Amino acid sequence: MAWFLLALPAAALPAAEPSLLLWPERVRPGDAILVTVRGAGTAPQGTLADRALAFYPTAGGFRALAALPVESEAGKVPVAVTLPGADGTPEIRLEAVLEVVEPGFPSKELGVAPRFVEPPPEARRRMRRDQAAFKRAFAQDFVPPIFAGNFGWPRQAEATGHFGDKRLFNGKKKSQHYGLDLEGRVGDPVAATNDGRVVLVRNCYASGRSVVVWHGAGLYSVYFHLSRALVRPGVEVRRGQAIGRVGGTGRVTGPHLHWGVKLGGLYVDPESVLRLDFDGSGATAVARSGEAPAPAPAPPPPAAPVPSAPAEIDSP
């Protein structure tokens, strides 16, 4: 009997049941999430927070990157995935729950020059042209990731403004920060956070000299307020490659780097993207229910003190 079992062809052995994994399982509004379906032979379909998931093949199954809107309320968010049945068998439905915690985004009031808050008509026309250019840059066709490893920091510096910060300018104009501000002096280097292709280099009214890198899978990284861009559209870049220099261009009160990440049409917390495991080094370490996600790797502090944090208003 033992010999007979060993002689069974591989096709006769029971196949592993498909499974649905979330990383992490506990998030804040505005976070990025990895959705992995293991044991699937064909592309699944699914939703997270009623937003469609775009799956791409990966080792052992399929994976999708999801963006949780920053306006999401704390609570339970359903994740549902269906796999088509084979040879007339019923489809398979997989479900999971994402726990969304209160973000605790801080608020502060800032006083800035009126020109920062109320741009003149010509500036508003320029801003509309800038927004159209960003829209074109963010309209790349969906393809699997064009990177293999995890994301890294664009520069080694302290953060002066975090994703989700709420701001009130001159007591009346409300704004929310959709990126991470990193200290720097004019001319300090800025690196690509992962492999990708440059899809925009432009001097914009609000974001100043800007670079957008497309990484595939609906994922983009943006670098604003640069004094100089070292790349041009269409160029392939590698993680850690210098793509620009810190500056104070655009609607800002001082030099710094605004680093943002856009996923599925939404800006997400760049630090949440740093926590995602793309290279498989921790793929089995999926967070347990109720367990906080691992902290993002901290960048080394700057080598010397930097002047007080600048403010920015309405970067795209």
N, C-alpha and C positions, 0 to 999 in steps of 0.2 A: 504493500500500500504506500509506504514512504517513497519507494522508487517511482511509483506511478505519479504521485504529486509533483515530484521534482521534474518529471518528464513533460508536464503540462506546458504547452506553448504559451508565450507571454500574453497572447490575446485572450487566453482563457482565464488568466488571473484577474481577480476583482480589481476594478479601477478605483482610484482614490476619489472620494466624494468631493465635488467642487466646494470651495469655501470662500468666504468673503472676509477680508481683513481691512481694517482702517488704521492709518497711522497719521497722527495720534488719534486716540478715541476721545480725548478731552481737549477742547480747544476754546479760543476766544473768538468773538466776532472779528472777521477780517483775516483769519488764518487760512493757510493752504493745507490741504489734506491729500494724502495718497490713498487711493482706493485700489486694492489688489484682489483679483479673482484668481484663485489657484485651481488647477485641475480642469480648466475649461479648454476645449479644443477649438471652439469657434468664438468669435467676438461677442461679448455680452452687450446688453443694453441696460441702462440704469439711470437713476436720478439721486441727487443729494440736495436736500432742501428744495425740492421741486425744480432743480436745475439739471438739465441733461448732462450725463457724463460721456466723455469721448475717450473710448478705450483704445489702447495700442498693445500689440503683442510684446510680451516679456518672457523671461525664462520661467517655464512652468505655468503660464497662463496669460492673463491680461492685466493691464494697469491703466488707471486714469488719474489725472490731477484735477482736484476740485477746489473751488474758491468759495469761501463762506462770506456772504455780504457783511460789511462792517455794521450795517444796521440791524443785524440779527439779534433777537432777544435771547436771553439765557433760557435754557431748557433742553429738551430732547429733540433731536433732528433725525428723522428717518432716512435711511439709505436703503434703496431697493434695487436689486439687479435681477434680470432674467436671462437665462441661457436657452437658446433654441433646442428643442428636442431632436434627437437623432433617430432616423429611420421610423418616423411616425410616433415616437414616444413623446409624452407631454413635456412642455418646457419646464425648466427648473427655476424656481424663484428663491433668491437668497436675500435676507434682510439683516440689517444691523442698525444700531442706534449711536448717533454721535452726541456726546454731551457738550453743550455750550455753556460756559461759565460767564459770570459778569466780568466785563473787560476792565472796569475801573479806569477808563481813559481820563487823564487829568485835564483840567481846564485852567486857562490863564488869560489875563487881559494884557494887551500890548498897545503901546502908543507909537504910531509911525507917521511919517509925513503923508499928507493927504494924497499926493501923487501916487502912492502905493495902493490906496484904497479906491480911488475914483480916477481911473485912467481916462485921458481925453479921447474924443471920437476916433482920431486916426489910430491911436493905440488899440482901441477896441476892434477896429477893422483888421489890424495886424494880428490880434489875438484870434480872430475867426480864421484867418489864413493858417495860423500856427495849428489850430485845432484840427483843421482839415488835413494838414500834413501828418499829424499824429494819427488821425483816423486811418489814413492810407498805410502808415507804418504798422499799425496794429491789425491789419487785415490780411496777414499771411495765411495761406492755406494750411489746414491742419495736417501735420506729419508727426511721426513718432519723435521723441527727443533727439536732437542732434548733438547731445552731450552724453557722457557716460558716468562721470563721477558726481560727487556732491557739490553743492554751492559753497563758495567762500566769500570772505569780506572783500569789498572793493578797495579798502585802504585800512591801515592800522591806525585807528583813532578812536577817541571817546565819542559817544553819541550825545548830542545836545538837544535833539528833538526826536520823539518816537512816533511810530505809527499810531494813529487814532487820537493824538493830542487835539483837544478842542481849544480854539483860540477866538478871542473877541478883540477886534482891532478898533481902536479909538472909540470904544464903548458901543459900537453899533454893527460892525460887519463881522458876521460869524464865519468860521472856517474850521475844517478838520484836516489834519495832516495825514496824507496818504503815502508817506515814505519814512525814511530814517535819515536824519541829518547827522553827518559826521564832521567833526572839527577838521580844520585845515587852513593852511596859508596859501595864498596865491602861488601856483606853480607846483604844489605838492602832487605826487603821482596818484592817478586813479586807475584801477585795474578792472578788467572784465571779471565778473563773478563766476562765470562758467563759459564753456565753449558755446559758440553761436555765430550768427551772421549779423553784421551791422545793417539796420534797415532805415535809420534816420540819423543824419548829422545836420543840425539846424540851429541858427541863432534866433531864439524866440523871445517875445516880449516878457512873458511871465517867468519861464524856466531858464532863460538865458541860453547860453551855448549848451546844447543838449545832444546826447547820444542815446540811441535805442538799440539794444541787441536782442535779436530773436533767437530763442533756444529750442524751438519746436514744442509740440504738445500744448500749444496755446499759451506759452510762457514767454514773457519778455522782461528784461531788466532795463531800467532807465537811469541816466546819470545827468543831473541838472546843475546849472550855474557854473559850468566849466569856464576857465580862462582860455583853454585851448583844447581842441579835439585832435587826437593823433591818428584817427582812422577816417575812412570814407565809406559811404554806403556800398554794400555788396561785398565788403571784405569779410573773410572768415577770421574769427578771433579765438584764442584759447584762454582758458581760465588762468588768471594771473598776468595776462598780457596788458601792458600799459595802453590805455585807450584815450586818456585825456589828462588834464591838469586841473586841480582845484581852482575855483575862481569865485567871483562875486557878481556875475552877470545876471541880468534879469531883475525881477522884483524882489530884491533882497536888501538887507541892511548891512551885510558883511559877508566875507568869503566863507564857504563851506561846501561840502558835497551833499546834495540831496540824492539818496539812492532809493529807487522804488522798484517794485516788482508787480507786473500786471499778469493776471491769469484768468483766462476765460472771460475777458472783458471787464474784470474787476481788479482794482488795486488791492493787494494783500500785504500783510505784514512781512517785510523782508526777513525778519528774524525767524518767522515760522518756516520760511523756505530753507533757511540754514539747518533746521532740525530734520528735514526730510531725508530719508535714506534711499538714495538712488542707486548706489553702487553695490547694494546687497550686503554690506558689512554688518548690518544689524537688522536684516530683514525679518528675522524670527523674533526679535525683541519687541513685539507689538504690545502697546500699553494695555494694562488690564483695566477693567471698568473702574472708574473713579480714581485712576492714577494720573497724576499730572504729567504732561509731556516733559521729556528731558530738556534742560535748558540749552539754548543756542550757545555754540562756542564763542567765548568772549575774545575780542581782538586785543592785542597788546596795547597798553596806553601810549599816548604820544611821547616822543622823546623830550619835548620841552613844552612849557605852558603855552596855551593859545588864548587869545583875547575872548571876551564874553560872547556868548552864543548869539548869532545873528537871527533875524526873523525873516520869514518869507511869506508871501501872500499869493494864494491861488496859483501855485504851479499846476500844470495840466496833470 
